[in-house]
Amino acid sequence: MAKLRCSDYGYECSFIAEGDGTKVIEEFGKHTAEEHGIEYSKEALMQFLMRQ
């Protein structure tokens, strides 16, 4: 199972996206764009997952 946390990337935010890789990338990307005003490419989010 994949997991991305906003707090791991410098945000003071408790959001956590968990699940399969595709779902996590979509949820985390949507959240960061809407809540933090930063749009990450799918490739960048995939790199975040691979570094864990």
NORRAFEN-V793933 format. One record per residue. RES is the residue in three letters. SS is DSSP state (H for helix, E for strand, C for the rest). NEAR is the number of other C-alpha atoms within 12 Angstrom. D_CENTER is the distance of its C-alpha to the mean C-alpha in whole Angstrom. Layout:
RES_SS_NEAR_D_CENTER, RES_SS_NEAR_D_CENTER
This chain:
MET_C_13_14, ALA_E_23_10, LYS_E_28_8, LEU_E_36_5, ARG_E_27_6, CYS_H_27_7, SER_H_16_10, ASP_H_18_9, TYR_H_20_9, GLY_C_11_12, TYR_C_18_11, GLU_C_14_14, CYS_C_16_12, SER_C_17_12, PHE_C_23_9, ILE_E_24_8, ALA_E_28_6, GLU_E_20_9, GLY_E_17_11, ASP_C_16_12, GLY_H_24_10, THR_H_21_11, LYS_H_22_10, VAL_H_28_6, ILE_H_33_6, GLU_H_26_8, GLU_H_29_7, PHE_H_38_3, GLY_H_32_5, LYS_H_22_8, HIS_H_25_8, THR_H_31_7, ALA_H_17_10, GLU_H_13_12, GLU_H_18_12, HIS_H_19_11, GLY_C_12_13, ILE_C_18_11, GLU_C_20_10, TYR_C_23_9, SER_C_17_10, LYS_H_20_10, GLU_H_16_11, ALA_H_17_9, LEU_H_32_6, MET_H_24_9, GLN_H_15_10, PHE_H_24_8, LEU_H_27_8, MET_H_14_12, ARG_C_12_12, GLN_C_13_12
